[in-house]
Amino acid sequence: MTDGSQRDGVDLSVRARDLRELMDDPDCDPATLARTYRRFALVNALVGGWRAAWRTHVAPALPATGRARVLDLGCGGGDLARSLARWARDDGFDVEVVGVDPDPRAVVAAERSVPAGVMFRTASSADLVAAGERFDVVVSNHVLHHLADDERAAFLADSEQLAAVRSVHSDIRRSVTAYRAYATMVPFVSAGTFVRVDGLRSIRRSFTVAELQDVLPAGWQAEAAAPHRVLAVRDAARS
């Protein structure tokens, strides 16, 4: 490493936009993909930072009545949606959490466990906008870095239409420290999955806070969060 921008010969000073994650291949091994979705529950618990984001960004945006709808866009294996429903219940909210993903393989994986207050659907953000759906809070996890510029713009525009109060989109914050920490931790949880290769590629594709702020539309704010996270946040009432 010659400066603070490289790790094991990987240049982290710029986004690796052209890297493709293995699980995004429609022809990837289905058994490995299913194991990957199951393993996300552990990986996200370790690195996602969503318990803190629930306390600081999601719960405060829910109606005082305690009854609310929360949308998880690109829900993957459904672990975030299930966690949000559990935290809401523990904090006295009556929340319906809807997890959607345009990839039916993800929804099949998510539906292995559907607790009370949670539902999963095969749909895109555009599908929900077309159907006139509305939610108090819209969230996503590890979606932004997957999207090309035009896809990201459409995704955020849809989020604006869908969220009555707040949108919170969380992703990895690219850095040498994040790459090193993930490379050290992941061998213990990645056997038989795409978790190692795709996780490291995700970090390389992800944004710094300044990079994300530069590409967010007006009314959105990029924020740093722990551990190694970046949030794109929009409050409807302030926009």
Disulfide bonds with the S-S distance in Angstrom:
none
